[in-house]
Amino acid sequence: MESAIVREKQLKKWNRAWKLHLIEESNPDWLDLAVDFGFEPLAQAGFPPSRE
């Protein structure tokens, strides 16, 4: 858990474009990963988010 918190603090300092690039490297289709954990899918409106 400690390593997850450290990583979260690192990413918090990144700009939006860098964060979007990181997501798209491992999830280019913007699949809802909550489903893989047994949760209901979130609303898909607005995904992937705009790059503005």
Secondary structure, 3 states (H helix, E strand, C coil): CHHHHHHHHHHHCCCHHHHHHHHHHHCCCCCCHHHHHCCCCCCCCCCCCCCC
